[in-house]
Amino acid sequence: MSAPDDRRAQAQPSTGGLDRPRHSGMRTMRFPMSRADARSLRAGESILVEGEIVITAGLPTIQRLVACVEESRDPPIALAGGSLLHLGSYSRDTADGGLEILYMNPTTSTRFNPLMPRLIRHFGLTAVGGKGGLDAACTDAMREVGCVYLSFLGGGAPLHTAAIKAVRQVAYPDLVAHYRLVRLAVEGLGPLTVGIDAHGNSLFDSLQQQAADRMPAILARLATDRAAS
């Protein structure tokens, strides 16, 4: 059951007094992001995000969303034209039925590869994200609908958490907090890197190819060093 009243769900995160760094010259994108804005981004570009995002780090949660699609049911939190970011949180329930987020960090997106194309297409998502990227099938779906993959800094929990302004809505309270579907208000979330753009360009593919291209020379140098030792 989702929390319909923002005042009940709202909770200020604990940030330890961290001051947000300023990033001059970086684009700030308003979320939910328009499809035109999503298509304007290019792989490798860094951005800040403000507005509202939807997050979960749970495979069971993603599976429930797929079931909503298959059974023609609306998800407990609206996703059409919005974001679905692979972010989890260490949180605690509050006495008034809300959720207090103590810290937020990305989870590995590749765990969701088999299910994400269907969600991207069905809900017309404009942004997905987390860490580690997504596969070619997901990239194809993103190119079709106009969706980007945003890469979050692993271990950047203080930065990500400091950007949270309020918890707007929480769904699937039977799951551990890390897996719940949560709608957040954020300001200055980032910097985030466009890992895969809406035109099918992927930094992850480029880096893998660069590594593969360099591998023969590295192996040859190691073999030479071993022979000389």
JOFENVEN-V545748 format. One record per backbone hydrogen bond with DSSP energy under -1.0 kcal/mol. NH is the residue of the N-H (numbers start at 1). CO is the residue of the C=O. If there is no record, write none. Layout:
<<NH	CO> <NH	CO>>
This chain:
<<9	5> <10	6> <18	15> <26	23> <29	48> <31	50> <38	34> <39	35> <40	36> <41	38> <44	194> <45	42> <47	192> <48	27> <49	189> <50	29> <51	186> <52	31> <53	184> <55	182> <56	85> <57	178> <62	58> <63	59> <64	60> <65	61> <66	62> <67	63> <68	64> <69	65> <70	66> <71	67> <72	69> <73	68> <81	123> <82	79> <84	127> <85	54> <86	129> <87	85> <88	105> <90	103> <92	100> <94	98> <97	94> <100	92> <102	90> <103	90> <105	88> <107	86> <109	131> <112	109> <113	110> <115	112> <116	112> <119	115> <120	116> <121	117> <122	118> <123	119> <125	120> <126	82> <127	82> <128	148> <130	150> <131	107> <139	135> <140	136> <141	137> <142	138> <143	139> <144	140> <145	141> <146	142> <147	142> <148	126> <149	196> <150	128> <151	193> <152	130> <156	153> <160	156> <161	157> <162	158> <164	161> <165	185> <166	185> <168	183> <169	183> <171	181> <175	172> <179	176> <181	171> <182	55> <183	169> <184	53> <185	166> <186	51> <187	163> <189	49> <192	47> <193	151> <194	45> <195	149> <195	193> <196	149> <197	201> <200	197> <203	195> <206	202> <207	203> <208	204> <209	205> <210	206> <211	207> <212	208> <213	209> <214	210> <215	211> <218	214> <219	215> <220	216> <221	217> <222	218> <223	219> <224	220> <225	221> <226	222> <227	223> <228	224>>
